[in-house]
């Protein structure tokens, strides 16, 4: 139940030494986190990339925290890219603590696109993931386990999200493209939007009192 995919391209910049990290970032090292919507997380090796679905039962351990200098960061969902300048991006190295599932991949013979440079790993047992800021990080990863009901909900196929809470939907699908806010504001929003391709339209989820009351899906086209 994961119809949208955040894309985190960025330019290469210098890295801040670990001992200069702000305390709120430094203390993330060694902690376990859970990936909203299962990600996916992208593994970059050479000129190839593989995306992995991370089950809600599988935490990822933060093994390294880095902070870069000023850079342009592009954030998008399924190719709908928007640019954002950030004075300091955050890169986490994440190591899954259980099985993960490859879901897609790509390869090429040319140089690695600039938005993946600096995110390369030696093997897909770890991931390097870039974030614009802490708000972006915290709408992607949770440092508390999913609610107990999520295991049951994630194992039950659903044609519609009507009746689910915003929290449950975030865990099942991950964050939408709009609103691009911190997670607390996102959970209070009355609509979530995933921008669709022309001419199909957007996927819009409507909430009342924190529960889904309506969901419209993109058209299938002519």
N, C-alpha and C positions, 0 to 999 in steps of 0.2 A: 504493500500500500504506500509506495513511495514514488509519486509522479513527477517530482521536480528535483533538480540537481544544481547545487551551487558550484560555480566555477570561480577559482581564486587565482587569476594570473597576476604577476607582479614583476617589476623590474628589479635588477640586482643592485644591492647597496651594501655598505659596510655593516658589520655586526658589532653590537655592544658586548663587551666582555661580561661573563656571568656575574662577576662581583659588582657590576654597575647597574644591574637590573633593578627596577623598582621592587620593593618587598612583595607587593601583591602578585607580581609575575614570578619572582624567584621562588616563592613558596609553592608554585605549581609543580616544580620538579619532583619526581618520585610519586606523584599522586595518580590515582586511577580516575578515568573519566569515561562517560558513556556517550555514544554518538547519536544525537537526535535523528530519527528516521533511518538509522543504519548507514548514514552517509549518502553515497559511498565516499570512501577516501581514495585518493589517487596516488599510486606508486609510480615514480618517475625513475627510469633506468635508461641511461644512454639517450637514444632518440625515441624510446618506446615508453608508453604509459599503460598502466592497467588499473582499472577501478575495482575496488573491493567493497562488498556489502558487509557491514559489521553488525552482527546480531545484537539485539538489545541485552542479551545475557553475557555478551563479551565486552569487558572493559578494555580500554586502551591505556597503557601506562605512559605518562609523560617522562621521557628519559632525558630531554634537553629542552631548554627554553632560550630563545634568542630574540633580540630586538634589533631592528635594522635602522639605518638613517633615513632621511627624507626620501620618498619614492612615490611613483604613481602606482596605484593599485586598481585593477579592474575587477569588478564583481559582476557576475551574471548567472542566469539560470537558463540552461539549455540554449546557450548561444546568444541570449539577450544581454549584451554587455554594456555596462556603464562604468565610466572612469571615476576614480576618486583619489585625490591626493591625500596622503597621510604623512605626518612628520616622522612617525616611527611605526613600522609594521611589526607584527609578532610572528615568529615561526616556532612551532612546536614539533619536536620529534616524538612520534607516538608508536608504541609497541603493543600490538594486540595481545591479550592474555588468554586467548582461546581461538577456536577456528574462525576463519573469515572466508568469504566466498567471492571469487572473481566474477564480475558481471559484464565487463566490456574492456576493450583495449584498443590501442592504436600504435602504429609504428611508422617511421619514416627514415629516409636516408640523409636528409638535410640537417642543419644545425638545430638544436633544441630551441623552441620558441622562447622568447625572453621571459614570458610570464611563468615558465617552469624552471628557468635557470635558478640555481641555488636550492632547489627542492629535490635534487637527485639523491638516491640511496643506492647502496651496494646490492641489496636484495629486498624483496617485497615482504620481508618480515617486519619492516618498520616503514613508517610514512613520515614525510615532512609536510606540514600543512601551514599555510600562511593566512594571517588574519589582519584586517585593517586596524582593529583595536580590541579592547577587552569586551566591549558590547558585542562585537561580531563573533569573538571567540565563544562567549557564553550563550549565544543563540545557536551555536553549532555543537558544543560539548556541554554536558552536565557533569558536575563533580559530585553529584549524589546519584545513587542508582535509580532506575525507573520505578514508578509505583508498582506494587504487587500485581495490580490488575493488568498491567501491560503485557505480561507473558501470555495470558489468556486472550487478550484482544489481538495481539500480533499473530496469533495462530489461527484466527478466524477470518476467512475471506469476507470482505464487505463490499457491496456494490455502492454504498453511500456512507458518508460520515455523519449523517444527521443523527443527533442524539449524543454524540461524543462531546466531551469537554475540550476546550482549547488545549489544555495540558496533554490529554490523551492524543489529540491530533498532532501536536508537535512531536511527541515521541514516535508516533506511527509514520509520519510523513516527513518530518524535519521542517525547517522554517520555510515559509513562502518567499516569493520575490518582493512582495509589498504587503505590509509596511516594512521598510528596512530600519528596524528599531532594535533596542535592547529587548531581551526576552520578556521582562516584566511588562513593558508597554505592549509588546506583541500579544501577550496572553489576555490583555484587556481590550484589544482592538475589536471592532464590530465586523470587519471584513478582512479576509486574507485573499490576495490575488497572485496567481501564477500567470505570467504573461505568455500567451500562446502565439504561435506563428500565424502570419497572414495566410489565408483569410479565415482561419478557424476560430479566432477569438480567445478570450482568457478563461481560466478556471477561477471561479470566485466562490469563496466559502463565507457564509453570513452567520454571525453569532448573535445570540441574545442571552444576556446574563451568563456569559461564559460557555454556552453550549451551542453546537451547530444546529441551526434551524433550516438552512437551505444551502444547496450546493449546485452550481451550474458548471457544466463541462464544455470545453471547446467543441464546436461542430466537427463533423467528420469530412466536411467539404463536399463538393459536387460529386 
